[in-house]
């Protein structure tokens, strides 16, 4: 059976939750604005892998109806403190909603899905979106899967590879891919690939 998550990576976030949540920039993701611009006022948004909750917090302040989720109990607990609400504990492979959300956001989250399991997860996202719904995500790029110095798994897709994964997961009507450079918890700069896709109305 194809794995849709990496046990070592989940274990890392469980152990490092307080330090991880306290690290880095505490503002919203810089890539969230083009995604939110696609959505109507008050739209329903599912966040996958919400981490410390910074993006969910921002989206809620903008008037969106947000459902924050994370696959690690310790991280979900930390996010709940910021959001002052329970955060649903859910791995990506446990997403089973159908035609439920106007948008699904996943910043620096799906990059931990093993390549062999990525198509399944993207199919679940497709299924959970309402017709006409939008999905946005950010990935560390590179073109070859591997692990960082903390032994976290990354799928490291190139822009071309990422677009191909999405095209195979569903007949999206729009695919917008951008590339850039950024950092992460490891303190190292590297390539990032950002994608926004739409489910047909």
N, CA, C and O atoms as a DFTB+ gen file, in Angstrom:
804 C
 N C O
     1  1       0.844      -1.208       0.000
     2  2       0.000       0.000       0.000
     3  2       0.879       1.258       0.000
     4  3       1.847       1.337       0.756
     5  1       0.548       2.221      -0.832
     6  2       1.326       3.449      -0.934
     7  2       1.144       4.317       0.306
     8  3       0.017       4.545       0.746
     9  1       2.242       4.800       0.867
    10  2       2.176       5.651       2.052
    11  2       1.851       7.082       1.660
    12  3       2.417       7.618       0.707
    13  1       0.933       7.699       2.404
    14  2       0.570       9.091       2.141
    15  2       1.156      10.037       3.183
    16  3       0.914      11.243       3.138
    17  1       1.926       9.490       4.118
    18  2       2.597      10.329       5.106
    19  2       3.874       9.641       5.558
    20  3       4.045       8.439       5.357
    21  1       4.769      10.408       6.168
    22  2       6.055       9.894       6.620
    23  2       6.094       9.919       8.147
    24  3       6.001      10.986       8.753
    25  1       6.228       8.766       8.762
    26  2       6.158       8.657      10.222
    27  2       7.253       9.460      10.914
    28  3       7.007      10.083      11.946
    29  1       8.458       9.449      10.354
    30  2       9.567      10.182      10.972
    31  2       9.311      11.690      10.977
    32  3       9.655      12.385      11.933
    33  1       8.707      12.181       9.906
    34  2       8.408      13.610       9.824
    35  2       7.339      13.997      10.842
    36  3       7.470      15.021      11.513
    37  1       6.288      13.195      10.966
    38  2       5.253      13.464      11.961
    39  2       5.845      13.426      13.373
    40  3       5.496      14.247      14.221
    41  1       6.735      12.476      13.614
    42  2       7.356      12.364      14.933
    43  2       8.197      13.601      15.249
    44  3       8.217      14.064      16.390
    45  1       8.885      14.132      14.249
    46  2       9.681      15.348      14.440
    47  2       8.800      16.496      14.921
    48  3       9.140      17.182      15.885
    49  1       7.674      16.704      14.253
    50  2       6.800      17.819      14.631
    51  2       6.171      17.610      15.999
    52  3       5.908      18.575      16.717
    53  1       5.930      16.359      16.363
    54  2       5.406      16.095      17.692
    55  2       6.398      16.467      18.775
    56  3       6.024      17.032      19.802
    57  1       7.660      16.151      18.546
    58  2       8.714      16.433      19.528
    59  2       9.068      17.906      19.573
    60  3       9.306      18.460      20.647
    61  1       9.104      18.547      18.404
    62  2       9.591      19.927      18.298
    63  2       8.485      20.979      18.313
    64  3       8.757      22.158      18.086
    65  1       7.249      20.577      18.576
    66  2       6.099      21.479      18.434
    67  2       6.285      22.862      19.057
    68  3       6.109      23.854      18.350
    69  1       6.632      22.984      20.344
    70  2       6.731      24.324      20.945
    71  2       7.792      25.199      20.276
    72  3       7.565      26.383      20.027
    73  1       8.955      24.603      19.987
    74  2      10.048      25.361      19.364
    75  2       9.694      25.715      17.927
    76  3       9.940      26.836      17.482
    77  1       9.121      24.765      17.206
    78  2       8.765      24.994      15.809
    79  2       7.743      26.119      15.677
    80  3       7.900      27.011      14.844
    81  1       6.706      26.075      16.492
    82  2       5.647      27.088      16.414
    83  2       6.176      28.468      16.790
    84  3       5.724      29.475      16.246
    85  1       7.119      28.518      17.704
    86  2       7.657      29.803      18.158
    87  2       8.675      30.395      17.194
    88  3       9.033      31.566      17.319
    89  1       9.149      29.599      16.227
    90  2      10.216      30.044      15.331
    91  2       9.666      30.801      14.134
    92  3       8.470      30.762      13.847
    93  1      10.562      31.489      13.445
    94  2      10.232      32.091      12.156
    95  2       9.344      33.318      12.225
    96  3       9.086      33.878      13.290
    97  1       8.886      33.715      11.041
    98  2       8.016      34.876      10.880
    99  2       6.604      34.512      11.342
   100  3       6.055      33.489      10.933
   101  1       6.029      35.347      12.186
   102  2       4.714      35.026      12.726
   103  2       3.568      35.699      11.960
   104  3       2.410      35.587      12.360
   105  1       3.880      36.389      10.877
   106  2       2.839      36.947      10.036
   107  2       2.318      35.878       9.076
   108  3       2.819      34.753       9.051
   109  1       1.310      36.244       8.292
   110  2       0.750      35.291       7.349
   111  2       1.734      34.983       6.227
   112  3       2.660      35.755       5.978
   113  1       1.531      33.858       5.553
   114  2       2.362      33.485       4.415
   115  2       2.286      34.565       3.337
   116  3       1.203      35.078       3.055
   117  1       3.398      34.906       2.746
   118  2       3.402      35.937       1.701
   119  2       2.711      35.469       0.426
   120  3       2.399      36.279      -0.446
   121  1       2.472      34.167       0.315
   122  2       1.839      33.637      -0.894
   123  2       0.332      33.450      -0.739
   124  3      -0.338      32.993      -1.665
   125  1      -0.193      33.799       0.419
   126  2      -1.616      33.560       0.657
   127  2      -2.516      34.587      -0.053
   128  3      -3.672      34.296      -0.359
   129  1      -1.987      35.762      -0.307
   130  2      -2.815      36.841      -0.857
   131  2      -3.348      36.547      -2.265
   132  3      -4.524      36.805      -2.519
   133  1      -2.533      36.016      -3.195
   134  2      -3.092      35.680      -4.515
   135  2      -4.171      34.601      -4.432
   136  3      -5.116      34.601      -5.221
   137  1      -4.028      33.683      -3.476
   138  2      -5.033      32.640      -3.276
   139  2      -6.338      33.239      -2.769
   140  3      -7.406      32.953      -3.310
   141  1      -6.258      34.062      -1.741
   142  2      -7.471      34.653      -1.166
   143  2      -8.172      35.580      -2.150
   144  3      -9.392      35.740      -2.098
   145  1      -7.406      36.187      -3.040
   146  2      -7.994      37.090      -4.030
   147  2      -8.942      36.363      -4.985
   148  3      -9.773      36.999      -5.633
   149  1      -8.825      35.043      -5.078
   150  2      -9.692      34.258      -5.950
   151  2     -11.055      33.979      -5.311
   152  3     -11.999      33.600      -6.004
   153  1     -11.158      34.164      -4.004
   154  2     -12.341      33.732      -3.259
   155  2     -13.296      34.878      -2.961
   156  3     -12.884      36.031      -2.834
   157  1     -14.566      34.544      -2.852
   158  2     -15.580      35.537      -2.507
   159  2     -15.508      35.859      -1.013
   160  3     -14.979      35.078      -0.222
   161  1     -16.039      36.995      -0.652
   162  2     -16.079      37.409       0.757
   163  2     -16.811      36.355       1.589
   164  3     -17.886      35.893       1.206
   165  1     -16.233      35.982       2.717
   166  2     -16.855      35.024       3.617
   167  2     -16.787      33.582       3.160
   168  3     -17.497      32.736       3.704
   169  1     -15.953      33.276       2.173
   170  2     -15.849      31.915       1.646
   171  2     -15.372      30.937       2.720
   172  3     -14.700      31.317       3.678
   173  1     -15.734      29.677       2.534
   174  2     -15.309      28.622       3.464
   175  2     -13.955      28.065       3.012
   176  3     -13.777      27.703       1.849
   177  1     -13.006      28.003       3.953
   178  2     -11.651      27.564       3.627
   179  2     -11.202      26.473       4.597
   180  3     -11.327      26.619       5.813
   181  1     -10.682      25.391       4.051
   182  2     -10.034      24.355       4.838
   183  2      -8.536      24.594       4.776
   184  3      -7.972      24.711       3.688
   185  1      -7.881      24.668       5.941
   186  2      -6.417      24.737       5.920
   187  2      -5.853      23.393       6.319
   188  3      -6.171      22.864       7.384
   189  1      -5.010      22.842       5.457
   190  2      -4.322      21.592       5.724
   191  2      -2.936      21.890       6.278
   192  3      -2.203      22.704       5.715
   193  1      -2.569      21.229       7.386
   194  2      -1.260      21.463       7.979
   195  2      -1.113      22.895       8.443
   196  3      -0.215      23.605       7.991
   197  1      -1.988      23.330       9.343
   198  2      -2.023      24.749       9.732
   199  2      -0.832      25.175      10.585
   200  3      -0.636      26.370      10.803
   201  1      -0.025      24.219      11.076
   202  2       1.126      24.595      11.893
   203  2       0.702      25.381      13.113
   204  3      -0.229      24.998      13.821
   205  1       1.385      26.473      13.352
   206  2       1.061      27.298      14.513
   207  2      -0.223      28.089      14.390
   208  3      -0.651      28.721      15.356
   209  1      -0.853      28.070      13.217
   210  2      -2.144      28.717      13.030
   211  2      -2.102      30.123      12.474
   212  3      -3.132      30.795      12.425
   213  1      -0.927      30.588      12.049
   214  2      -0.804      31.994      11.621
   215  2      -1.670      32.316      10.406
   216  3      -2.285      33.381      10.353
   217  1      -1.726      31.397       9.417
   218  2      -2.526      31.678       8.224
   219  2      -4.020      31.585       8.523
   220  3      -4.805      32.401       8.041
   221  1      -4.409      30.590       9.319
   222  2      -5.825      30.497       9.705
   223  2      -6.252      31.743      10.458
   224  3      -7.346      32.265      10.247
   225  1      -5.381      32.217      11.338
   226  2      -5.669      33.424      12.118
   227  2      -5.881      34.616      11.192
   228  3      -6.824      35.387      11.369
   229  1      -5.008      34.763      10.214
   230  2      -5.120      35.871       9.267
   231  2      -6.400      35.766       8.446
   232  3      -7.115      36.753       8.273
   233  1      -6.691      34.555       7.937
   234  2      -7.883      34.381       7.104
   235  2      -9.161      34.648       7.892
   236  3     -10.113      35.217       7.359
   237  1      -9.182      34.241       9.148
   238  2     -10.347      34.513       9.997
   239  2     -10.531      36.014      10.190
   240  3     -11.655      36.514      10.162
   241  1      -9.430      36.729      10.386
   242  2      -9.495      38.187      10.562
   243  2     -10.009      38.877       9.305
   244  3     -10.574      39.969       9.374
   245  1      -9.808      38.227       8.147
   246  2     -10.305      38.793       6.877
   247  2     -11.763      38.433       6.615
   248  3     -12.320      38.814       5.585
   249  1     -12.382      37.703       7.536
   250  2     -13.803      37.391       7.412
   251  2     -14.130      36.066       6.757
   252  3     -15.297      35.786       6.481
   253  1     -13.117      35.238       6.500
   254  2     -13.375      33.941       5.902
   255  2     -13.788      32.930       6.978
   256  3     -13.417      33.058       8.145
   257  1     -14.559      31.931       6.562
   258  2     -14.969      30.854       7.456
   259  2     -13.928      29.747       7.343
   260  3     -13.907      29.018       6.351
   261  1     -13.065      29.611       8.346
   262  2     -11.888      28.759       8.246
   263  2     -11.997      27.524       9.139
   264  3     -12.413      27.604      10.294
   265  1     -11.613      26.385       8.573
   266  2     -11.489      25.137       9.326
   267  2     -10.012      24.772       9.365
   268  3      -9.490      24.256       8.377
   269  1      -9.312      25.027      10.488
   270  2      -7.898      24.690      10.582
   271  2      -7.702      23.226      10.980
   272  3      -8.414      22.712      11.843
   273  1      -6.739      22.563      10.351
   274  2      -6.434      21.172      10.680
   275  2      -4.921      20.969      10.699
   276  3      -4.170      21.706      10.060
   277  1      -4.496      19.957      11.442
   278  2      -3.088      19.556      11.416
   279  2      -3.010      18.076      11.765
   280  3      -3.883      17.542      12.450
   281  1      -1.952      17.416      11.287
   282  2      -1.821      15.986      11.499
   283  2      -1.057      15.590      12.739
   284  3      -0.900      14.400      13.013
   285  1      -0.569      16.578      13.507
   286  2       0.212      16.296      14.709
   287  2      -0.516      16.850      15.928
   288  3      -0.783      18.050      15.973
   289  1      -0.846      16.027      16.912
   290  2      -1.593      16.501      18.084
   291  2      -0.938      17.683      18.783
   292  3      -1.616      18.630      19.182
   293  1       0.380      17.626      18.929
   294  2       1.086      18.690      19.652
   295  2       1.027      20.017      18.899
   296  3       0.889      21.075      19.515
   297  1       1.130      19.965      17.566
   298  2       1.036      21.183      16.758
   299  2      -0.385      21.717      16.785
   300  3      -0.586      22.924      16.920
   301  1      -1.375      20.839      16.660
   302  2      -2.777      21.256      16.698
   303  2      -3.096      21.957      18.014
   304  3      -3.844      22.934      18.041
   305  1      -2.528      21.452      19.096
   306  2      -2.747      22.060      20.406
   307  2      -2.156      23.462      20.471
   308  3      -2.775      24.380      21.011
   309  1      -0.958      23.624      19.921
   310  2      -0.319      24.945      19.894
   311  2      -1.136      25.930      19.061
   312  3      -1.330      27.076      19.468
   313  1      -1.613      25.491      17.906
   314  2      -2.410      26.361      17.044
   315  2      -3.714      26.756      17.727
   316  3      -4.178      27.888      17.591
   317  1      -4.300      25.815      18.461
   318  2      -5.553      26.092      19.157
   319  2      -5.434      27.227      20.151
   320  3      -6.395      27.959      20.386
   321  1      -4.246      27.375      20.740
   322  2      -4.025      28.457      21.705
   323  2      -4.072      29.815      21.007
   324  3      -4.657      30.765      21.527
   325  1      -3.458      29.902      19.835
   326  2      -3.486      31.157      19.084
   327  2      -4.889      31.465      18.583
   328  3      -5.350      32.603      18.673
   329  1      -5.566      30.456      18.058
   330  2      -6.871      30.652      17.428
   331  2      -8.019      30.688      18.424
   332  3      -9.139      31.075      18.090
   333  1      -7.721      30.278      19.656
   334  2      -8.736      30.232      20.723
   335  2      -9.927      29.374      20.303
   336  3     -11.083      29.735      20.521
   337  1      -9.618      28.242      19.701
   338  2     -10.632      27.290      19.271
   339  2      -9.956      25.942      19.043
   340  3      -8.745      25.896      18.824
   341  1     -10.707      24.848      19.089
   342  2     -10.110      23.546      18.807
   343  2      -9.658      23.456      17.350
   344  3     -10.341      23.933      16.444
   345  1      -8.510      22.844      17.146
   346  2      -8.013      22.596      15.795
   347  2      -8.153      21.104      15.514
   348  3      -7.656      20.271      16.272
   349  1      -8.828      20.777      14.430
   350  2      -9.091      19.373      14.111
   351  2      -7.796      18.617      13.820
   352  3      -6.961      19.074      13.040
   353  1      -7.641      17.460      14.454
   354  2      -6.495      16.591      14.203
   355  2      -6.814      15.728      12.988
   356  3      -7.691      14.867      13.051
   357  1      -6.108      15.955      11.883
   358  2      -6.389      15.220      10.651
   359  2      -5.162      15.163       9.762
   360  3      -4.606      16.197       9.392
   361  1      -4.738      13.948       9.419
   362  2      -3.707      13.790       8.404
   363  2      -4.342      14.030       7.034
   364  3      -5.563      13.970       6.887
   365  1      -3.510      14.300       6.046
   366  2      -4.033      14.571       4.706
   367  2      -4.804      13.373       4.144
   368  3      -5.802      13.542       3.444
   369  1      -4.333      12.162       4.457
   370  2      -4.987      10.972       3.914
   371  2      -6.297      10.652       4.614
   372  3      -6.977       9.691       4.253
   373  1      -6.652      11.444       5.605
   374  2      -7.926      11.279       6.297
   375  2      -8.991      12.254       5.789
   376  3     -10.130      12.218       6.252
   377  1      -8.635      13.110       4.855
   378  2      -9.594      14.042       4.266
   379  2     -10.598      13.256       3.427
   380  3     -10.219      12.577       2.473
   381  1     -11.858      13.349       3.781
   382  2     -12.884      12.565       3.087
   383  2     -14.117      13.387       2.722
   384  3     -15.125      12.821       2.299
   385  1     -14.058      14.715       2.878
   386  2     -15.192      15.576       2.546
   387  2     -15.432      15.598       1.038
   388  3     -14.522      15.347       0.249
   389  1     -16.658      15.900       0.655
   390  2     -17.007      16.017      -0.760
   391  2     -17.751      17.331      -1.005
   392  3     -18.747      17.621      -0.342
   393  1     -17.256      18.125      -1.965
   394  2     -17.918      19.382      -2.366
   395  2     -18.239      20.266      -1.156
   396  3     -19.350      20.782      -1.030
   397  1     -17.262      20.432      -0.278
   398  2     -17.500      21.087       1.011
   399  2     -16.948      22.501       1.106
   400  3     -17.547      23.346       1.772
   401  1     -15.832      22.780       0.462
   402  2     -15.123      24.047       0.702
   403  2     -14.970      24.885      -0.567
   404  3     -14.829      24.359      -1.671
   405  1     -15.001      26.204      -0.373
   406  2     -14.730      27.121      -1.474
   407  2     -13.233      27.192      -1.772
   408  3     -12.830      27.468      -2.902
   409  1     -12.421      26.944      -0.756
   410  2     -10.975      26.994      -0.919
   411  2     -10.278      26.024       0.021
   412  3     -10.772      25.743       1.114
   413  1      -9.136      25.516      -0.403
   414  2      -8.299      24.671       0.450
   415  2      -6.875      25.192       0.357
   416  3      -6.288      25.253      -0.723
   417  1      -6.329      25.568       1.515
   418  2      -5.011      26.188       1.588
   419  2      -4.034      25.240       2.288
   420  3      -4.378      24.617       3.293
   421  1      -2.815      25.135       1.751
   422  2      -1.800      24.252       2.334
   423  2      -0.425      24.868       2.134
   424  3       0.246      24.590       1.140
   425  1      -0.005      25.703       3.075
   426  2       1.298      26.369       2.988
   427  2       2.367      25.493       3.633
   428  3       2.267      25.145       4.809
   429  1       3.388      25.140       2.857
   430  2       4.518      24.352       3.380
   431  2       4.033      23.124       4.149
   432  3       4.531      22.822       5.234
   433  1       3.060      22.423       3.577
   434  2       2.462      21.262       4.240
   435  2       2.500      20.022       3.349
   436  3       3.014      18.980       3.756
   437  1       1.964      20.129       2.149
   438  2       1.932      18.990       1.242
   439  2       3.325      18.605       0.762
   440  3       3.498      17.549       0.154
   441  1       4.312      19.439       1.024
   442  2       5.685      19.133       0.651
   443  2       6.255      17.931       1.402
   444  3       7.308      17.407       1.038
   445  1       5.542      17.492       2.467
   446  2       5.985      16.314       3.223
   447  2       5.313      15.022       2.767
   448  3       5.617      13.953       3.297
   449  1       4.407      15.102       1.796
   450  2       3.712      13.902       1.314
   451  2       4.654      13.101       0.407
   452  3       5.172      13.653      -0.564
   453  1       4.888      11.818       0.697
   454  2       5.717      11.007      -0.199
   455  2       5.213      11.079      -1.625
   456  3       4.005      11.073      -1.862
   457  1       6.128      11.148      -2.574
   458  2       5.743      11.317      -3.975
   459  2       4.742      10.264      -4.438
   460  3       3.816      10.573      -5.187
   461  1       4.923       9.023      -3.996
   462  2       4.021       7.958      -4.422
   463  2       2.595       8.160      -3.912
   464  3       1.652       7.607      -4.477
   465  1       2.432       8.946      -2.849
   466  2       1.113       9.164      -2.282
   467  2       0.500      10.505      -2.622
   468  3      -0.632      10.790      -2.233
   469  1       1.247      11.342      -3.356
   470  2       0.782      12.706      -3.608
   471  2      -0.475      12.753      -4.473
   472  3      -1.359      13.575      -4.232
   473  1      -0.565      11.886      -5.472
   474  2      -1.741      11.892      -6.348
   475  2      -3.017      11.604      -5.566
   476  3      -4.059      12.207      -5.822
   477  1      -2.933      10.681      -4.612
   478  2      -4.101      10.363      -3.785
   479  2      -4.539      11.574      -2.975
   480  3      -5.730      11.874      -2.895
   481  1      -3.580      12.269      -2.375
   482  2      -3.916      13.434      -1.547
   483  2      -4.516      14.540      -2.401
   484  3      -5.499      15.166      -2.001
   485  1      -3.941      14.788      -3.567
   486  2      -4.473      15.830      -4.450
   487  2      -5.873      15.463      -4.931
   488  3      -6.720      16.339      -5.109
   489  1      -6.118      14.174      -5.140
   490  2      -7.459      13.729      -5.501
   491  2      -8.465      13.985      -4.387
   492  3      -9.617      14.328      -4.650
   493  1      -8.027      13.818      -3.142
   494  2      -8.897      14.092      -1.995
   495  2      -9.207      15.584      -1.896
   496  3     -10.323      15.970      -1.549
   497  1      -8.223      16.412      -2.201
   498  2      -8.437      17.858      -2.203
   499  2      -9.449      18.235      -3.287
   500  3     -10.369      19.019      -3.052
   501  1      -9.263      17.670      -4.463
   502  2     -10.208      17.882      -5.573
   503  2     -11.634      17.544      -5.130
   504  3     -12.570      18.310      -5.360
   505  1     -11.776      16.388      -4.494
   506  2     -13.086      15.911      -4.066
   507  2     -13.707      16.816      -3.014
   508  3     -14.921      17.018      -3.010
   509  1     -12.888      17.361      -2.122
   510  2     -13.397      18.175      -1.019
   511  2     -13.798      19.583      -1.441
   512  3     -14.561      20.247      -0.739
   513  1     -13.289      20.044      -2.585
   514  2     -13.633      21.381      -3.071
   515  2     -15.021      21.401      -3.703
   516  3     -15.437      20.441      -4.353
   517  1     -15.721      22.498      -3.504
   518  2     -16.959      22.727      -4.234
   519  2     -16.626      22.991      -5.702
   520  3     -15.504      23.401      -6.001
   521  1     -17.563      22.769      -6.625
   522  2     -17.333      23.170      -8.016
   523  2     -16.978      24.658      -8.083
   524  3     -17.656      25.497      -7.490
   525  1     -15.925      24.965      -8.803
   526  2     -15.459      26.343      -8.886
   527  2     -14.517      26.736      -7.765
   528  3     -14.044      27.872      -7.724
   529  1     -14.234      25.799      -6.842
   530  2     -13.373      26.092      -5.700
   531  2     -11.898      26.177      -6.076
   532  3     -11.476      25.698      -7.129
   533  1     -11.131      26.798      -5.191
   534  2      -9.708      27.040      -5.433
   535  2      -8.839      26.345      -4.385
   536  3      -9.219      26.233      -3.219
   537  1      -7.672      25.884      -4.818
   538  2      -6.682      25.283      -3.924
   539  2      -5.340      25.971      -4.147
   540  3      -4.909      26.159      -5.285
   541  1      -4.686      26.343      -3.052
   542  2      -3.366      26.940      -3.135
   543  2      -2.397      26.213      -2.214
   544  3      -2.766      25.802      -1.114
   545  1      -1.151      26.056      -2.667
   546  2      -0.151      25.351      -1.863
   547  2       1.243      25.844      -2.197
   548  3       1.487      26.370      -3.283
   549  1       2.160      25.667      -1.246
   550  2       3.564      26.014      -1.457
   551  2       4.426      24.793      -1.145
   552  3       4.182      24.069      -0.180
   553  1       5.437      24.586      -1.982
   554  2       6.328      23.435      -1.862
   555  2       7.787      23.891      -1.937
   556  3       8.103      24.851      -2.640
   557  1       8.664      23.213      -1.223
   558  2      10.087      23.387      -1.466
   559  2      10.425      22.680      -2.766
   560  3      10.014      21.539      -2.978
   561  1      11.172      23.350      -3.639
   562  2      11.517      22.768      -4.931
   563  2      12.839      22.020      -4.890
   564  3      13.450      21.856      -3.835
   565  1      13.264      21.572      -6.060
   566  2      14.549      20.894      -6.127
   567  2      14.628      19.810      -7.178
   568  3      15.687      19.600      -7.769
   569  1      13.519      19.110      -7.426
   570  2      13.512      18.103      -8.479
   571  2      13.858      16.697      -8.046
   572  3      13.850      15.785      -8.873
   573  1      14.167      16.489      -6.758
   574  2      14.499      15.146      -6.289
   575  2      14.136      15.017      -4.822
   576  3      14.595      15.813      -4.003
   577  1      13.311      14.015      -4.468
   578  2      12.880      13.845      -3.091
   579  2      14.071      13.546      -2.178
   580  3      15.100      13.038      -2.624
   581  1      13.911      13.872      -0.883
   582  2      15.001      13.626       0.051
   583  2      14.634      14.069       1.462
   584  3      13.471      14.353       1.748
   585  1      15.626      14.127       2.334
   586  2      15.430      14.522       3.726
   587  2      16.370      15.669       4.076
   588  3      17.462      15.788       3.519
   589  1      15.927      16.512       5.011
   590  2      16.771      17.619       5.449
   591  2      17.598      17.190       6.668
   592  3      17.599      16.018       7.045
   593  1      18.296      18.146       7.275
   594  2      19.191      17.807       8.387
   595  2      18.446      17.360       9.631
   596  3      19.057      16.836      10.563
   597  1      17.115      17.562       9.659
   598  2      16.300      17.090      10.786
   599  2      15.642      15.742      10.472
   600  3      14.828      15.248      11.252
   601  1      15.995      15.156       9.338
   602  2      15.446      13.883       8.872
   603  2      13.975      13.998       8.470
   604  3      13.269      12.991       8.412
   605  1      13.512      15.214       8.195
   606  2      12.154      15.388       7.670
   607  2      12.142      15.041       6.185
   608  3      13.047      15.427       5.444
   609  1      11.111      14.310       5.752
   610  2      10.980      13.981       4.329
   611  2      10.393      15.173       3.563
   612  3       9.489      15.849       4.052
   613  1      10.920      15.423       2.354
   614  2      10.382      16.436       1.436
   615  2      10.276      15.824       0.043
   616  3      11.164      15.087      -0.386
   617  1       9.183      16.130      -0.665
   618  2       9.056      15.624      -2.035
   619  2       9.818      16.489      -3.050
   620  3      10.066      16.035      -4.167
   621  1      10.192      17.715      -2.691
   622  2      11.069      18.577      -3.497
   623  2      10.754      18.551      -5.001
   624  3      11.653      18.234      -5.780
   625  1       9.542      18.863      -5.451
   626  2       9.255      18.824      -6.885
   627  2       9.812      20.040      -7.619
   628  3       9.946      21.120      -7.044
   629  1      10.133      19.848      -8.885
   630  2      10.397      20.997      -9.749
   631  2       9.047      21.582     -10.147
   632  3       8.011      20.957      -9.922
   633  1       9.051      22.758     -10.726
   634  2       7.798      23.370     -11.165
   635  2       7.096      22.482     -12.185
   636  3       5.877      22.320     -12.125
   637  1       7.836      21.915     -13.108
   638  2       7.265      21.053     -14.143
   639  2       6.672      19.793     -13.529
   640  3       5.577      19.369     -13.899
   641  1       7.402      19.194     -12.587
   642  2       6.904      17.981     -11.935
   643  2       5.630      18.260     -11.147
   644  3       4.681      17.477     -11.186
   645  1       5.617      19.379     -10.433
   646  2       4.448      19.711      -9.616
   647  2       3.222      19.919     -10.487
   648  3       2.137      19.431     -10.170
   649  1       3.392      20.640     -11.577
   650  2       2.265      20.861     -12.483
   651  2       1.740      19.533     -13.021
   652  3       0.531      19.359     -13.177
   653  1       2.635      18.606     -13.303
   654  2       2.225      17.308     -13.823
   655  2       1.455      16.508     -12.781
   656  3       0.474      15.844     -13.117
   657  1       1.881      16.561     -11.526
   658  2       1.149      15.885     -10.452
   659  2      -0.290      16.393     -10.387
   660  3      -1.230      15.609     -10.255
   661  1      -0.448      17.697     -10.479
   662  2      -1.783      18.277     -10.400
   663  2      -2.619      17.928     -11.621
   664  3      -3.807      17.634     -11.489
   665  1      -2.033      17.955     -12.785
   666  2      -2.793      17.639     -14.007
   667  2      -3.307      16.196     -13.971
   668  3      -4.379      15.899     -14.498
   669  1      -2.543      15.315     -13.351
   670  2      -2.945      13.910     -13.269
   671  2      -4.002      13.671     -12.186
   672  3      -4.701      12.659     -12.219
   673  1      -4.122      14.593     -11.228
   674  2      -5.025      14.383     -10.091
   675  2      -6.460      14.836     -10.360
   676  3      -7.370      14.481      -9.610
   677  1      -6.667      15.608     -11.413
   678  2      -8.009      16.095     -11.711
   679  2      -7.981      17.083     -12.864
   680  3      -6.942      17.688     -13.130
   681  1      -9.099      17.259     -13.550
   682  2      -9.162      18.193     -14.678
   683  2      -9.323      19.638     -14.216
   684  3     -10.359      20.260     -14.451
   685  1      -8.307      20.161     -13.566
   686  2      -8.363      21.553     -13.103
   687  2      -8.535      22.492     -14.289
   688  3      -7.952      22.266     -15.350
   689  1      -9.327      23.542     -14.117
   690  2      -9.550      24.484     -15.217
   691  2      -8.503      25.579     -15.252
   692  3      -8.352      26.255     -16.270
   693  1      -7.780      25.767     -14.165
   694  2      -6.732      26.787     -14.131
   695  2      -5.581      26.266     -13.285
   696  3      -5.794      25.727     -12.199
   697  1      -4.366      26.427     -13.783
   698  2      -3.177      26.052     -13.029
   699  2      -2.183      27.200     -13.132
   700  3      -1.700      27.518     -14.218
   701  1      -1.884      27.815     -12.002
   702  2      -0.930      28.926     -11.963
   703  2       0.258      28.508     -11.103
   704  3       0.106      28.265      -9.906
   705  1       1.437      28.424     -11.710
   706  2       2.644      27.998     -11.003
   707  2       3.659      29.137     -11.015
   708  3       3.938      29.714     -12.066
   709  1       4.205      29.455      -9.857
   710  2       5.252      30.465      -9.756
   711  2       6.424      29.878      -8.973
   712  3       6.256      28.958      -8.172
   713  1       7.597      30.419      -9.216
   714  2       8.795      29.950      -8.530
   715  2       9.476      31.109      -7.815
   716  3       9.330      32.267      -8.206
   717  1      10.218      30.785      -6.768
   718  2      10.936      31.811      -6.021
   719  2      11.956      31.174      -5.098
   720  3      12.239      29.979      -5.181
   721  1      12.499      31.996      -4.219
   722  2      13.486      31.532      -3.250
   723  2      13.016      31.904      -1.858
   724  3      12.447      32.975      -1.649
   725  1      13.255      31.019      -0.912
   726  2      12.843      31.294       0.454
   727  2      13.556      30.385       1.434
   728  3      14.338      29.517       1.048
   729  1      13.273      30.601       2.716
   730  2      13.901      29.808       3.758
   731  2      12.919      28.881       4.430
   732  3      11.813      28.659       3.936
   733  1      13.326      28.346       5.553
   734  2      12.487      27.433       6.305
   735  2      13.042      27.236       7.703
   736  3      13.933      27.967       8.135
   737  1      12.519      26.257       8.401
   738  2      12.919      25.983       9.780
   739  2      14.403      25.622       9.884
   740  3      15.026      25.841      10.923
   741  1      14.969      25.066       8.801
   742  2      16.377      24.683       8.821
   743  2      17.316      25.867       8.629
   744  3      18.534      25.713       8.705
   745  1      16.752      27.053       8.379
   746  2      17.573      28.255       8.241
   747  2      18.293      28.377       6.916
   748  3      19.116      29.276       6.748
   749  1      18.007      27.501       5.973
   750  2      18.686      27.511       4.685
   751  2      17.776      28.060       3.588
   752  3      16.575      27.792       3.570
   753  1      18.365      28.830       2.678
   754  2      17.630      29.364       1.534
   755  2      17.626      28.344       0.396
   756  3      18.595      27.611       0.198
   757  1      16.525      28.312      -0.342
   758  2      16.442      27.377      -1.460
   759  2      15.241      27.674      -2.327
   760  3      14.488      28.607      -2.049
   761  1      15.049      26.881      -3.388
   762  2      13.929      27.120      -4.307
   763  2      12.587      26.713      -3.710
   764  3      12.497      25.737      -2.965
   765  1      11.553      27.468      -4.044
   766  2      10.177      27.152      -3.671
   767  2       9.309      27.187      -4.917
   768  3       9.571      27.952      -5.846
   769  1       8.279      26.360      -4.934
   770  2       7.312      26.344      -6.031
   771  2       5.920      26.547      -5.436
   772  3       5.526      25.848      -4.502
   773  1       5.191      27.495      -5.979
   774  2       3.853      27.834      -5.464
   775  2       2.821      27.570      -6.556
   776  3       3.064      27.840      -7.732
   777  1       1.667      27.039      -6.155
   778  2       0.666      26.683      -7.143
   779  2      -0.734      27.072      -6.671
   780  3      -1.062      26.948      -5.490
   781  1      -1.544      27.537      -7.601
   782  2      -2.965      27.810      -7.359
   783  2      -3.740      27.140      -8.492
   784  3      -3.440      27.346      -9.668
   785  1      -4.741      26.336      -8.125
   786  2      -5.523      25.623      -9.133
   787  2      -7.017      25.781      -8.819
   788  3      -7.400      26.038      -7.678
   789  1      -7.843      25.623      -9.841
   790  2      -9.288      25.741      -9.681
   791  2     -10.009      24.477     -10.170
   792  3      -9.667      23.918     -11.212
   793  1     -10.996      24.043      -9.408
   794  2     -11.851      22.946      -9.825
   795  2     -12.932      23.513     -10.751
   796  3     -13.447      24.597     -10.478
   797  1     -13.286      22.832     -11.816
   798  2     -14.296      23.357     -12.736
   799  2     -15.617      23.655     -12.024
   800  3     -16.031      22.919     -11.128
   801  1     -16.263      24.730     -12.430
   802  2     -17.549      25.106     -11.851
   803  2     -18.651      24.187     -12.350
   804  3     -19.811      24.350     -11.969
